[in-house]
Every structure is written in structure tokens, then in C-alpha cells.
Amino acid sequence: MLIPWEKLEKQTLFNILESFILREGTDYGSTELSLAEKRENLFNSIRQGKAVLVWSELHQSIDIKDKMDFFNGK
């Protein structure tokens, strides 16, 4: 189920983003970015509609997916 990020409190959304970043250990390029920079980049992707927040009822967890991958079933 998609979670409308606009309806979340700002701090709740930022906590979700930070949790995802720390869980994934994602590398964002050749330059090391701070947690705040990574969070801002991820937030921009969500705000621009490139990524979506997804609630998994099966796993009782929130994930962030590339919008195209999510809607294409990947």
C-alpha cells in the first residue's frame, strides 16, 4: 500500500528516510555525503515522484521504492 508522504509529520517522514538510509547503507556517488545530505536527496526523489513510500502488510514495515520499479512489479 502506498503511503502519502504529504500526510506524514515532517519529523516522522525524516525518521523514515534516515532509517531507510541507515538500513540500506546506500552509496550516493564518489563523494561521501552526510546523513542530512542523503536524507535531502531521498526526500527530493519522493517529492518529485521518482520514489514512493510503501507499507508492507505482510512484513509490517515501510520501504522506499523507485516508482517505476514499484509499478512495474520489480
mmJSON file of the N, C-alpha and C atoms, coordinates in Angstrom:
{"data_MODEL":{"atom_site":{
"group_PDB":["ATOM","ATOM","ATOM","ATOM","ATOM","ATOM","ATOM","ATOM","ATOM","ATOM","ATOM","ATOM","ATOM","ATOM","ATOM","ATOM","ATOM","ATOM","ATOM","ATOM","ATOM","ATOM","ATOM","ATOM","ATOM","ATOM","ATOM","ATOM","ATOM","ATOM","ATOM","ATOM","ATOM","ATOM","ATOM","ATOM","ATOM","ATOM","ATOM","ATOM","ATOM","ATOM","ATOM","ATOM","ATOM","ATOM","ATOM","ATOM","ATOM","ATOM","ATOM","ATOM","ATOM","ATOM","ATOM","ATOM","ATOM","ATOM","ATOM","ATOM","ATOM","ATOM","ATOM","ATOM","ATOM","ATOM","ATOM","ATOM","ATOM","ATOM","ATOM","ATOM","ATOM","ATOM","ATOM","ATOM","ATOM","ATOM","ATOM","ATOM","ATOM","ATOM","ATOM","ATOM","ATOM","ATOM","ATOM","ATOM","ATOM","ATOM","ATOM","ATOM","ATOM","ATOM","ATOM","ATOM","ATOM","ATOM","ATOM","ATOM","ATOM","ATOM","ATOM","ATOM","ATOM","ATOM","ATOM","ATOM","ATOM","ATOM","ATOM","ATOM","ATOM","ATOM","ATOM","ATOM","ATOM","ATOM","ATOM","ATOM","ATOM","ATOM","ATOM","ATOM","ATOM","ATOM","ATOM","ATOM","ATOM","ATOM","ATOM","ATOM","ATOM","ATOM","ATOM","ATOM","ATOM","ATOM","ATOM","ATOM","ATOM","ATOM","ATOM","ATOM","ATOM","ATOM","ATOM","ATOM","ATOM","ATOM","ATOM","ATOM","ATOM","ATOM","ATOM","ATOM","ATOM","ATOM","ATOM","ATOM","ATOM","ATOM","ATOM","ATOM","ATOM","ATOM","ATOM","ATOM","ATOM","ATOM","ATOM","ATOM","ATOM","ATOM","ATOM","ATOM","ATOM","ATOM","ATOM","ATOM","ATOM","ATOM","ATOM","ATOM","ATOM","ATOM","ATOM","ATOM","ATOM","ATOM","ATOM","ATOM","ATOM","ATOM","ATOM","ATOM","ATOM","ATOM","ATOM","ATOM","ATOM","ATOM","ATOM","ATOM","ATOM","ATOM","ATOM","ATOM","ATOM","ATOM","ATOM","ATOM","ATOM","ATOM","ATOM","ATOM","ATOM","ATOM","ATOM","ATOM","ATOM","ATOM"],
"id":[1,2,3,4,5,6,7,8,9,10,11,12,13,14,15,16,17,18,19,20,21,22,23,24,25,26,27,28,29,30,31,32,33,34,35,36,37,38,39,40,41,42,43,44,45,46,47,48,49,50,51,52,53,54,55,56,57,58,59,60,61,62,63,64,65,66,67,68,69,70,71,72,73,74,75,76,77,78,79,80,81,82,83,84,85,86,87,88,89,90,91,92,93,94,95,96,97,98,99,100,101,102,103,104,105,106,107,108,109,110,111,112,113,114,115,116,117,118,119,120,121,122,123,124,125,126,127,128,129,130,131,132,133,134,135,136,137,138,139,140,141,142,143,144,145,146,147,148,149,150,151,152,153,154,155,156,157,158,159,160,161,162,163,164,165,166,167,168,169,170,171,172,173,174,175,176,177,178,179,180,181,182,183,184,185,186,187,188,189,190,191,192,193,194,195,196,197,198,199,200,201,202,203,204,205,206,207,208,209,210,211,212,213,214,215,216,217,218,219,220,221,222],
"type_symbol":["N","C","C","N","C","C","N","C","C","N","C","C","N","C","C","N","C","C","N","C","C","N","C","C","N","C","C","N","C","C","N","C","C","N","C","C","N","C","C","N","C","C","N","C","C","N","C","C","N","C","C","N","C","C","N","C","C","N","C","C","N","C","C","N","C","C","N","C","C","N","C","C","N","C","C","N","C","C","N","C","C","N","C","C","N","C","C","N","C","C","N","C","C","N","C","C","N","C","C","N","C","C","N","C","C","N","C","C","N","C","C","N","C","C","N","C","C","N","C","C","N","C","C","N","C","C","N","C","C","N","C","C","N","C","C","N","C","C","N","C","C","N","C","C","N","C","C","N","C","C","N","C","C","N","C","C","N","C","C","N","C","C","N","C","C","N","C","C","N","C","C","N","C","C","N","C","C","N","C","C","N","C","C","N","C","C","N","C","C","N","C","C","N","C","C","N","C","C","N","C","C","N","C","C","N","C","C","N","C","C","N","C","C","N","C","C","N","C","C","N","C","C"],
"label_atom_id":["N","CA","C","N","CA","C","N","CA","C","N","CA","C","N","CA","C","N","CA","C","N","CA","C","N","CA","C","N","CA","C","N","CA","C","N","CA","C","N","CA","C","N","CA","C","N","CA","C","N","CA","C","N","CA","C","N","CA","C","N","CA","C","N","CA","C","N","CA","C","N","CA","C","N","CA","C","N","CA","C","N","CA","C","N","CA","C","N","CA","C","N","CA","C","N","CA","C","N","CA","C","N","CA","C","N","CA","C","N","CA","C","N","CA","C","N","CA","C","N","CA","C","N","CA","C","N","CA","C","N","CA","C","N","CA","C","N","CA","C","N","CA","C","N","CA","C","N","CA","C","N","CA","C","N","CA","C","N","CA","C","N","CA","C","N","CA","C","N","CA","C","N","CA","C","N","CA","C","N","CA","C","N","CA","C","N","CA","C","N","CA","C","N","CA","C","N","CA","C","N","CA","C","N","CA","C","N","CA","C","N","CA","C","N","CA","C","N","CA","C","N","CA","C","N","CA","C","N","CA","C","N","CA","C","N","CA","C","N","CA","C","N","CA","C","N","CA","C","N","CA","C","N","CA","C","N","CA","C"],
"label_alt_id":[null,null,null,null,null,null,null,null,null,null,null,null,null,null,null,null,null,null,null,null,null,null,null,null,null,null,null,null,null,null,null,null,null,null,null,null,null,null,null,null,null,null,null,null,null,null,null,null,null,null,null,null,null,null,null,null,null,null,null,null,null,null,null,null,null,null,null,null,null,null,null,null,null,null,null,null,null,null,null,null,null,null,null,null,null,null,null,null,null,null,null,null,null,null,null,null,null,null,null,null,null,null,null,null,null,null,null,null,null,null,null,null,null,null,null,null,null,null,null,null,null,null,null,null,null,null,null,null,null,null,null,null,null,null,null,null,null,null,null,null,null,null,null,null,null,null,null,null,null,null,null,null,null,null,null,null,null,null,null,null,null,null,null,null,null,null,null,null,null,null,null,null,null,null,null,null,null,null,null,null,null,null,null,null,null,null,null,null,null,null,null,null,null,null,null,null,null,null,null,null,null,null,null,null,null,null,null,null,null,null,null,null,null,null,null,null,null,null,null,null,null,null],
"label_comp_id":["MET","MET","MET","LEU","LEU","LEU","ILE","ILE","ILE","PRO","PRO","PRO","TRP","TRP","TRP","GLU","GLU","GLU","LYS","LYS","LYS","LEU","LEU","LEU","GLU","GLU","GLU","LYS","LYS","LYS","GLN","GLN","GLN","THR","THR","THR","LEU","LEU","LEU","PHE","PHE","PHE","ASN","ASN","ASN","ILE","ILE","ILE","LEU","LEU","LEU","GLU","GLU","GLU","SER","SER","SER","PHE","PHE","PHE","ILE","ILE","ILE","LEU","LEU","LEU","ARG","ARG","ARG","GLU","GLU","GLU","GLY","GLY","GLY","THR","THR","THR","ASP","ASP","ASP","TYR","TYR","TYR","GLY","GLY","GLY","SER","SER","SER","THR","THR","THR","GLU","GLU","GLU","LEU","LEU","LEU","SER","SER","SER","LEU","LEU","LEU","ALA","ALA","ALA","GLU","GLU","GLU","LYS","LYS","LYS","ARG","ARG","ARG","GLU","GLU","GLU","ASN","ASN","ASN","LEU","LEU","LEU","PHE","PHE","PHE","ASN","ASN","ASN","SER","SER","SER","ILE","ILE","ILE","ARG","ARG","ARG","GLN","GLN","GLN","GLY","GLY","GLY","LYS","LYS","LYS","ALA","ALA","ALA","VAL","VAL","VAL","LEU","LEU","LEU","VAL","VAL","VAL","TRP","TRP","TRP","SER","SER","SER","GLU","GLU","GLU","LEU","LEU","LEU","HIS","HIS","HIS","GLN","GLN","GLN","SER","SER","SER","ILE","ILE","ILE","ASP","ASP","ASP","ILE","ILE","ILE","LYS","LYS","LYS","ASP","ASP","ASP","LYS","LYS","LYS","MET","MET","MET","ASP","ASP","ASP","PHE","PHE","PHE","PHE","PHE","PHE","ASN","ASN","ASN","GLY","GLY","GLY","LYS","LYS","LYS"],
"label_asym_id":["A","A","A","A","A","A","A","A","A","A","A","A","A","A","A","A","A","A","A","A","A","A","A","A","A","A","A","A","A","A","A","A","A","A","A","A","A","A","A","A","A","A","A","A","A","A","A","A","A","A","A","A","A","A","A","A","A","A","A","A","A","A","A","A","A","A","A","A","A","A","A","A","A","A","A","A","A","A","A","A","A","A","A","A","A","A","A","A","A","A","A","A","A","A","A","A","A","A","A","A","A","A","A","A","A","A","A","A","A","A","A","A","A","A","A","A","A","A","A","A","A","A","A","A","A","A","A","A","A","A","A","A","A","A","A","A","A","A","A","A","A","A","A","A","A","A","A","A","A","A","A","A","A","A","A","A","A","A","A","A","A","A","A","A","A","A","A","A","A","A","A","A","A","A","A","A","A","A","A","A","A","A","A","A","A","A","A","A","A","A","A","A","A","A","A","A","A","A","A","A","A","A","A","A","A","A","A","A","A","A","A","A","A","A","A","A","A","A","A","A","A","A"],
"label_entity_id":["1","1","1","1","1","1","1","1","1","1","1","1","1","1","1","1","1","1","1","1","1","1","1","1","1","1","1","1","1","1","1","1","1","1","1","1","1","1","1","1","1","1","1","1","1","1","1","1","1","1","1","1","1","1","1","1","1","1","1","1","1","1","1","1","1","1","1","1","1","1","1","1","1","1","1","1","1","1","1","1","1","1","1","1","1","1","1","1","1","1","1","1","1","1","1","1","1","1","1","1","1","1","1","1","1","1","1","1","1","1","1","1","1","1","1","1","1","1","1","1","1","1","1","1","1","1","1","1","1","1","1","1","1","1","1","1","1","1","1","1","1","1","1","1","1","1","1","1","1","1","1","1","1","1","1","1","1","1","1","1","1","1","1","1","1","1","1","1","1","1","1","1","1","1","1","1","1","1","1","1","1","1","1","1","1","1","1","1","1","1","1","1","1","1","1","1","1","1","1","1","1","1","1","1","1","1","1","1","1","1","1","1","1","1","1","1","1","1","1","1","1","1"],
"label_seq_id":[1,1,1,2,2,2,3,3,3,4,4,4,5,5,5,6,6,6,7,7,7,8,8,8,9,9,9,10,10,10,11,11,11,12,12,12,13,13,13,14,14,14,15,15,15,16,16,16,17,17,17,18,18,18,19,19,19,20,20,20,21,21,21,22,22,22,23,23,23,24,24,24,25,25,25,26,26,26,27,27,27,28,28,28,29,29,29,30,30,30,31,31,31,32,32,32,33,33,33,34,34,34,35,35,35,36,36,36,37,37,37,38,38,38,39,39,39,40,40,40,41,41,41,42,42,42,43,43,43,44,44,44,45,45,45,46,46,46,47,47,47,48,48,48,49,49,49,50,50,50,51,51,51,52,52,52,53,53,53,54,54,54,55,55,55,56,56,56,57,57,57,58,58,58,59,59,59,60,60,60,61,61,61,62,62,62,63,63,63,64,64,64,65,65,65,66,66,66,67,67,67,68,68,68,69,69,69,70,70,70,71,71,71,72,72,72,73,73,73,74,74,74],
"pdbx_PDB_ins_code":[null,null,null,null,null,null,null,null,null,null,null,null,null,null,null,null,null,null,null,null,null,null,null,null,null,null,null,null,null,null,null,null,null,null,null,null,null,null,null,null,null,null,null,null,null,null,null,null,null,null,null,null,null,null,null,null,null,null,null,null,null,null,null,null,null,null,null,null,null,null,null,null,null,null,null,null,null,null,null,null,null,null,null,null,null,null,null,null,null,null,null,null,null,null,null,null,null,null,null,null,null,null,null,null,null,null,null,null,null,null,null,null,null,null,null,null,null,null,null,null,null,null,null,null,null,null,null,null,null,null,null,null,null,null,null,null,null,null,null,null,null,null,null,null,null,null,null,null,null,null,null,null,null,null,null,null,null,null,null,null,null,null,null,null,null,null,null,null,null,null,null,null,null,null,null,null,null,null,null,null,null,null,null,null,null,null,null,null,null,null,null,null,null,null,null,null,null,null,null,null,null,null,null,null,null,null,null,null,null,null,null,null,null,null,null,null,null,null,null,null,null,null],
"Cartn_x":[0.842,0.0,0.9,0.573,1.338,0.987,1.986,1.796,1.952,0.932,1.054,2.004,3.201,4.221,3.771,2.912,2.457,1.633,1.056,0.208,0.981,2.265,3.093,3.644,3.816,4.501,5.942,6.509,7.857,8.868,8.829,9.799,9.603,8.366,8.091,8.671,8.443,8.984,10.505,11.134,12.599,13.129,12.42,12.833,12.769,11.726,11.602,12.753,13.039,14.122,15.463,15.754,17.021,17.114,16.028,16.027,16.33,15.725,15.973,17.436,17.965,19.356,20.313,20.099,20.988,20.835,19.64,19.359,19.992,19.875,20.368,21.871,22.446,23.867,24.2,23.274,23.388,24.514,25.266,26.316,25.738,25.891,25.284,26.276,27.394,28.337,29.764,30.625,32.053,32.425,31.582,31.84,30.975,31.58,30.836,29.896,28.621,27.625,27.253,26.877,26.41,25.028,24.598,23.261,22.21,22.403,21.458,21.388,22.524,22.547,21.859,22.118,21.463,19.955,19.553,18.13,17.481,18.127,17.59,17.468,18.465,18.402,17.242,17.077,15.989,14.636,14.544,13.307,12.962,13.961,13.726,13.182,13.707,13.204,11.739,11.381,9.988,9.112,9.562,8.794,8.585,9.572,9.48,8.708,8.306,7.539,8.378,9.686,10.569,10.612,10.291,10.292,8.997,8.577,7.339,7.582,6.79,6.79,5.766,6.172,5.309,5.217,3.984,3.742,3.482,4.231,4.027,3.229,2.004,1.191,1.782,2.331,2.927,4.087,4.982,6.176,6.029,4.885,4.642,5.8,6.168,7.298,7.087,7.837,7.819,9.087,8.932,10.079,9.96,11.046,11.054,11.485,10.635,10.877,10.942,11.746,11.724,10.321,9.689,8.315,8.131,9.054,8.932,9.057,9.964,10.106,8.859,8.318,7.14,5.953,5.691,4.521,4.737,5.983,6.255,6.432,6.237,6.257,7.628,8.658,10.001,10.279],
"Cartn_y":[-1.161,0.0,1.241,2.194,3.437,4.317,4.983,5.922,7.323,8.173,9.543,10.343,10.603,11.266,12.642,13.296,14.639,14.668,13.523,13.454,13.121,12.795,12.483,13.764,13.743,14.85,14.867,16.053,16.202,15.333,15.328,14.548,13.058,12.611,11.201,10.803,11.642,11.363,11.316,12.289,12.304,11.089,10.626,9.411,8.19,8.111,7.012,7.059,8.258,8.406,8.005,8.479,8.138,6.651,6.056,4.616,3.846,4.241,3.598,3.751,4.943,5.206,4.357,4.314,3.552,2.048,1.609,0.187,-0.276,0.55,0.183,0.37,1.303,1.582,2.03,2.742,3.132,4.111,3.9,4.814,5.733,7.029,8.001,8.624,7.991,8.529,8.466,9.151,9.094,9.933,10.894,11.74,11.282,11.161,10.768,11.9,11.574,12.557,12.353,13.438,13.339,12.708,12.271,11.703,12.729,13.983,15.045,15.229,15.157,15.296,14.112,12.918,11.725,11.802,12.246,12.388,13.4,14.514,15.544,15.023,14.287,13.707,12.724,11.885,10.905,11.614,12.635,13.411,14.071,14.592,15.202,14.18,12.959,11.9,11.59,11.587,11.33,12.504,13.7,14.9,15.039,14.646,14.729,13.557,12.61,11.474,10.363,10.391,9.346,8.131,8.336,7.258,7.337,6.202,6.145,5.411,5.786,5.085,3.967,2.773,1.596,0.881,0.593,-0.192,-1.631,-2.551,-3.972,-4.553,-4.948,-5.574,-6.914,-7.637,-8.937,-8.829,-7.859,-7.706,-6.656,-5.95,-4.896,-3.899,-3.419,-2.5,-1.493,-0.404,0.638,0.515,0.689,0.661,1.84,2.168,3.208,2.541,2.698,2.029,3.054,2.741,3.519,3.379,4.475,4.446,3.549,3.62,2.807,1.32,0.96,-0.44,-0.921,-0.088,-0.473,-0.747,0.144,-0.014,-1.041,-1.412,-2.454,-3.825,-3.881,-5.151,-5.716,-4.876,-5.379,-5.335],
"Cartn_z":[0.0,0.0,0.0,-0.848,-0.894,0.3,0.842,1.942,1.376,1.522,1.019,1.927,1.454,2.276,2.733,1.962,2.306,3.593,3.96,5.147,6.412,6.263,7.426,8.044,9.353,10.007,9.506,9.41,8.854,9.59,10.92,11.688,11.467,11.341,11.067,9.713,8.706,7.382,7.418,8.072,8.156,8.9,9.923,10.642,9.726,8.901,7.942,6.938,6.417,5.442,6.051,7.263,7.911,8.191,8.622,8.884,7.607,6.501,5.219,4.803,4.922,4.53,5.361,6.66,7.533,7.312,7.026,6.785,5.475,4.45,3.13,2.992,3.721,3.58,2.164,1.554,0.153,-0.082,-1.155,-1.57,-2.63,-2.452,-3.356,-4.314,-4.566,-5.541,-5.056,-5.78,-5.477,-4.254,-3.903,-2.745,-1.581,-0.416,0.775,1.185,1.334,1.737,3.196,3.852,5.232,5.251,6.411,6.555,6.139,6.523,6.162,4.646,3.967,2.509,1.832,2.34,1.788,2.0,3.197,3.501,2.559,2.324,1.44,0.004,-0.467,-1.812,-1.943,-0.929,-0.95,-0.871,-0.039,0.071,-1.26,-1.935,-3.247,-4.246,-4.199,-5.094,-4.812,-3.544,-3.168,-3.577,-3.278,-3.605,-5.12,-5.901,-7.359,-7.972,-7.134,-7.624,-8.212,-7.986,-8.508,-7.593,-6.327,-5.337,-4.527,-3.979,-3.201,-1.884,-0.892,0.394,0.307,0.706,0.578,1.924,2.345,3.549,3.145,3.748,3.506,4.673,4.394,5.442,5.85,4.881,5.155,6.139,5.897,6.732,7.821,7.808,8.795,8.82,7.611,7.508,6.387,6.474,5.462,4.633,3.326,2.435,1.479,0.816,-0.201,-1.498,-2.504,-3.783,-4.901,-5.911,-7.139,-7.718,-8.067,-8.534,-9.749,-10.69,-11.9,-11.569,-10.683,-10.289,-9.557,-8.683,-7.898,-8.806,-9.729,-10.59,-11.699,-11.969,-12.956,-12.304,-10.977,-10.272,-9.971,-9.927,-9.627,-8.155],
"occupancy":[1.0,1.0,1.0,1.0,1.0,1.0,1.0,1.0,1.0,1.0,1.0,1.0,1.0,1.0,1.0,1.0,1.0,1.0,1.0,1.0,1.0,1.0,1.0,1.0,1.0,1.0,1.0,1.0,1.0,1.0,1.0,1.0,1.0,1.0,1.0,1.0,1.0,1.0,1.0,1.0,1.0,1.0,1.0,1.0,1.0,1.0,1.0,1.0,1.0,1.0,1.0,1.0,1.0,1.0,1.0,1.0,1.0,1.0,1.0,1.0,1.0,1.0,1.0,1.0,1.0,1.0,1.0,1.0,1.0,1.0,1.0,1.0,1.0,1.0,1.0,1.0,1.0,1.0,1.0,1.0,1.0,1.0,1.0,1.0,1.0,1.0,1.0,1.0,1.0,1.0,1.0,1.0,1.0,1.0,1.0,1.0,1.0,1.0,1.0,1.0,1.0,1.0,1.0,1.0,1.0,1.0,1.0,1.0,1.0,1.0,1.0,1.0,1.0,1.0,1.0,1.0,1.0,1.0,1.0,1.0,1.0,1.0,1.0,1.0,1.0,1.0,1.0,1.0,1.0,1.0,1.0,1.0,1.0,1.0,1.0,1.0,1.0,1.0,1.0,1.0,1.0,1.0,1.0,1.0,1.0,1.0,1.0,1.0,1.0,1.0,1.0,1.0,1.0,1.0,1.0,1.0,1.0,1.0,1.0,1.0,1.0,1.0,1.0,1.0,1.0,1.0,1.0,1.0,1.0,1.0,1.0,1.0,1.0,1.0,1.0,1.0,1.0,1.0,1.0,1.0,1.0,1.0,1.0,1.0,1.0,1.0,1.0,1.0,1.0,1.0,1.0,1.0,1.0,1.0,1.0,1.0,1.0,1.0,1.0,1.0,1.0,1.0,1.0,1.0,1.0,1.0,1.0,1.0,1.0,1.0,1.0,1.0,1.0,1.0,1.0,1.0,1.0,1.0,1.0,1.0,1.0,1.0],
"B_iso_or_equiv":[0.0,0.0,0.0,0.0,0.0,0.0,0.0,0.0,0.0,0.0,0.0,0.0,0.0,0.0,0.0,0.0,0.0,0.0,0.0,0.0,0.0,0.0,0.0,0.0,0.0,0.0,0.0,0.0,0.0,0.0,0.0,0.0,0.0,0.0,0.0,0.0,0.0,0.0,0.0,0.0,0.0,0.0,0.0,0.0,0.0,0.0,0.0,0.0,0.0,0.0,0.0,0.0,0.0,0.0,0.0,0.0,0.0,0.0,0.0,0.0,0.0,0.0,0.0,0.0,0.0,0.0,0.0,0.0,0.0,0.0,0.0,0.0,0.0,0.0,0.0,0.0,0.0,0.0,0.0,0.0,0.0,0.0,0.0,0.0,0.0,0.0,0.0,0.0,0.0,0.0,0.0,0.0,0.0,0.0,0.0,0.0,0.0,0.0,0.0,0.0,0.0,0.0,0.0,0.0,0.0,0.0,0.0,0.0,0.0,0.0,0.0,0.0,0.0,0.0,0.0,0.0,0.0,0.0,0.0,0.0,0.0,0.0,0.0,0.0,0.0,0.0,0.0,0.0,0.0,0.0,0.0,0.0,0.0,0.0,0.0,0.0,0.0,0.0,0.0,0.0,0.0,0.0,0.0,0.0,0.0,0.0,0.0,0.0,0.0,0.0,0.0,0.0,0.0,0.0,0.0,0.0,0.0,0.0,0.0,0.0,0.0,0.0,0.0,0.0,0.0,0.0,0.0,0.0,0.0,0.0,0.0,0.0,0.0,0.0,0.0,0.0,0.0,0.0,0.0,0.0,0.0,0.0,0.0,0.0,0.0,0.0,0.0,0.0,0.0,0.0,0.0,0.0,0.0,0.0,0.0,0.0,0.0,0.0,0.0,0.0,0.0,0.0,0.0,0.0,0.0,0.0,0.0,0.0,0.0,0.0,0.0,0.0,0.0,0.0,0.0,0.0,0.0,0.0,0.0,0.0,0.0,0.0],
"pdbx_formal_charge":[null,null,null,null,null,null,null,null,null,null,null,null,null,null,null,null,null,null,null,null,null,null,null,null,null,null,null,null,null,null,null,null,null,null,null,null,null,null,null,null,null,null,null,null,null,null,null,null,null,null,null,null,null,null,null,null,null,null,null,null,null,null,null,null,null,null,null,null,null,null,null,null,null,null,null,null,null,null,null,null,null,null,null,null,null,null,null,null,null,null,null,null,null,null,null,null,null,null,null,null,null,null,null,null,null,null,null,null,null,null,null,null,null,null,null,null,null,null,null,null,null,null,null,null,null,null,null,null,null,null,null,null,null,null,null,null,null,null,null,null,null,null,null,null,null,null,null,null,null,null,null,null,null,null,null,null,null,null,null,null,null,null,null,null,null,null,null,null,null,null,null,null,null,null,null,null,null,null,null,null,null,null,null,null,null,null,null,null,null,null,null,null,null,null,null,null,null,null,null,null,null,null,null,null,null,null,null,null,null,null,null,null,null,null,null,null,null,null,null,null,null,null],
"auth_seq_id":[1,1,1,2,2,2,3,3,3,4,4,4,5,5,5,6,6,6,7,7,7,8,8,8,9,9,9,10,10,10,11,11,11,12,12,12,13,13,13,14,14,14,15,15,15,16,16,16,17,17,17,18,18,18,19,19,19,20,20,20,21,21,21,22,22,22,23,23,23,24,24,24,25,25,25,26,26,26,27,27,27,28,28,28,29,29,29,30,30,30,31,31,31,32,32,32,33,33,33,34,34,34,35,35,35,36,36,36,37,37,37,38,38,38,39,39,39,40,40,40,41,41,41,42,42,42,43,43,43,44,44,44,45,45,45,46,46,46,47,47,47,48,48,48,49,49,49,50,50,50,51,51,51,52,52,52,53,53,53,54,54,54,55,55,55,56,56,56,57,57,57,58,58,58,59,59,59,60,60,60,61,61,61,62,62,62,63,63,63,64,64,64,65,65,65,66,66,66,67,67,67,68,68,68,69,69,69,70,70,70,71,71,71,72,72,72,73,73,73,74,74,74],
"auth_comp_id":["MET","MET","MET","LEU","LEU","LEU","ILE","ILE","ILE","PRO","PRO","PRO","TRP","TRP","TRP","GLU","GLU","GLU","LYS","LYS","LYS","LEU","LEU","LEU","GLU","GLU","GLU","LYS","LYS","LYS","GLN","GLN","GLN","THR","THR","THR","LEU","LEU","LEU","PHE","PHE","PHE","ASN","ASN","ASN","ILE","ILE","ILE","LEU","LEU","LEU","GLU","GLU","GLU","SER","SER","SER","PHE","PHE","PHE","ILE","ILE","ILE","LEU","LEU","LEU","ARG","ARG","ARG","GLU","GLU","GLU","GLY","GLY","GLY","THR","THR","THR","ASP","ASP","ASP","TYR","TYR","TYR","GLY","GLY","GLY","SER","SER","SER","THR","THR","THR","GLU","GLU","GLU","LEU","LEU","LEU","SER","SER","SER","LEU","LEU","LEU","ALA","ALA","ALA","GLU","GLU","GLU","LYS","LYS","LYS","ARG","ARG","ARG","GLU","GLU","GLU","ASN","ASN","ASN","LEU","LEU","LEU","PHE","PHE","PHE","ASN","ASN","ASN","SER","SER","SER","ILE","ILE","ILE","ARG","ARG","ARG","GLN","GLN","GLN","GLY","GLY","GLY","LYS","LYS","LYS","ALA","ALA","ALA","VAL","VAL","VAL","LEU","LEU","LEU","VAL","VAL","VAL","TRP","TRP","TRP","SER","SER","SER","GLU","GLU","GLU","LEU","LEU","LEU","HIS","HIS","HIS","GLN","GLN","GLN","SER","SER","SER","ILE","ILE","ILE","ASP","ASP","ASP","ILE","ILE","ILE","LYS","LYS","LYS","ASP","ASP","ASP","LYS","LYS","LYS","MET","MET","MET","ASP","ASP","ASP","PHE","PHE","PHE","PHE","PHE","PHE","ASN","ASN","ASN","GLY","GLY","GLY","LYS","LYS","LYS"],
"auth_asym_id":["A","A","A","A","A","A","A","A","A","A","A","A","A","A","A","A","A","A","A","A","A","A","A","A","A","A","A","A","A","A","A","A","A","A","A","A","A","A","A","A","A","A","A","A","A","A","A","A","A","A","A","A","A","A","A","A","A","A","A","A","A","A","A","A","A","A","A","A","A","A","A","A","A","A","A","A","A","A","A","A","A","A","A","A","A","A","A","A","A","A","A","A","A","A","A","A","A","A","A","A","A","A","A","A","A","A","A","A","A","A","A","A","A","A","A","A","A","A","A","A","A","A","A","A","A","A","A","A","A","A","A","A","A","A","A","A","A","A","A","A","A","A","A","A","A","A","A","A","A","A","A","A","A","A","A","A","A","A","A","A","A","A","A","A","A","A","A","A","A","A","A","A","A","A","A","A","A","A","A","A","A","A","A","A","A","A","A","A","A","A","A","A","A","A","A","A","A","A","A","A","A","A","A","A","A","A","A","A","A","A","A","A","A","A","A","A","A","A","A","A","A","A"],
"auth_atom_id":["N","CA","C","N","CA","C","N","CA","C","N","CA","C","N","CA","C","N","CA","C","N","CA","C","N","CA","C","N","CA","C","N","CA","C","N","CA","C","N","CA","C","N","CA","C","N","CA","C","N","CA","C","N","CA","C","N","CA","C","N","CA","C","N","CA","C","N","CA","C","N","CA","C","N","CA","C","N","CA","C","N","CA","C","N","CA","C","N","CA","C","N","CA","C","N","CA","C","N","CA","C","N","CA","C","N","CA","C","N","CA","C","N","CA","C","N","CA","C","N","CA","C","N","CA","C","N","CA","C","N","CA","C","N","CA","C","N","CA","C","N","CA","C","N","CA","C","N","CA","C","N","CA","C","N","CA","C","N","CA","C","N","CA","C","N","CA","C","N","CA","C","N","CA","C","N","CA","C","N","CA","C","N","CA","C","N","CA","C","N","CA","C","N","CA","C","N","CA","C","N","CA","C","N","CA","C","N","CA","C","N","CA","C","N","CA","C","N","CA","C","N","CA","C","N","CA","C","N","CA","C","N","CA","C","N","CA","C","N","CA","C","N","CA","C","N","CA","C","N","CA","C","N","CA","C","N","CA","C"],
"pdbx_PDB_model_num":[1,1,1,1,1,1,1,1,1,1,1,1,1,1,1,1,1,1,1,1,1,1,1,1,1,1,1,1,1,1,1,1,1,1,1,1,1,1,1,1,1,1,1,1,1,1,1,1,1,1,1,1,1,1,1,1,1,1,1,1,1,1,1,1,1,1,1,1,1,1,1,1,1,1,1,1,1,1,1,1,1,1,1,1,1,1,1,1,1,1,1,1,1,1,1,1,1,1,1,1,1,1,1,1,1,1,1,1,1,1,1,1,1,1,1,1,1,1,1,1,1,1,1,1,1,1,1,1,1,1,1,1,1,1,1,1,1,1,1,1,1,1,1,1,1,1,1,1,1,1,1,1,1,1,1,1,1,1,1,1,1,1,1,1,1,1,1,1,1,1,1,1,1,1,1,1,1,1,1,1,1,1,1,1,1,1,1,1,1,1,1,1,1,1,1,1,1,1,1,1,1,1,1,1,1,1,1,1,1,1,1,1,1,1,1,1,1,1,1,1,1,1]
}}}
